[in-house]
C-alpha cells in the first residue's frame, strides 16, 4: 500500500490486523511505520473496526 505514496518513508513493513465490530471478520493491512501510525489513528476514530494487532515484520 505505501509504495504508491511519494511521502512513504519505506521504513520497514508493518502488519496491522483489524476486526470488523459488526461482522467479527478480521482483515490484514500492510504499511510502513509512518503510515501505520496514521492508519491506527483513523481506526481509533472509527466505530466500525478495532485493532487486534500491529507488528513490525522486517526493517
N, C-alpha and C positions, 0 to 999 in steps of 0.2 A: 504494500500500500504506500509506504513512504517514498519509494524511489520515484514516484510520479510528481513529487513536490520539489521545487527548486530550493526550498528552505529546509529541506531534510538534513539533519545532522549526520545520518547514517552511522550513528554511534552504537553499533551492535544491533541486535534484533531482540525485541521483547514480545512475549506472548501474553495476550490478555484473554481470559476466559470469562464470558458473561452468561448470565442466566436470565431468560425472559420471565418476569414475575407472574405473567398471566398463564403461560403455557408450560413453564418449567424446562423448556428446551435450552440447552447450552450451546453457545457458539464461541469460536476461537478467532481472534483477530491478531494481526502481527504489525508491529510498529517499531520505529527507532525509539530511543529513550525520550527524546523531546516530544514526539507526537504521542507517545504513550501517556505522558503526563496530561496533555491536552484532552485526550480521549477519556481518561479517568475522570477528569473534571466534568466533561459532558455527561458521562454516565451517572455521576453522583447528583447531577441536576435533573435527571430524568427518572420518572417513576416506573418506567417500563422494564428497565434492566437493573440487575445488581451484579457487582463484581464478585466472581468466585475466586480468581487467582490472577496475579500478574508476575511474570517470571522473565528474567533476562536469559536468553538462550545462548548467545555467543557474542564475543567482542566485535 
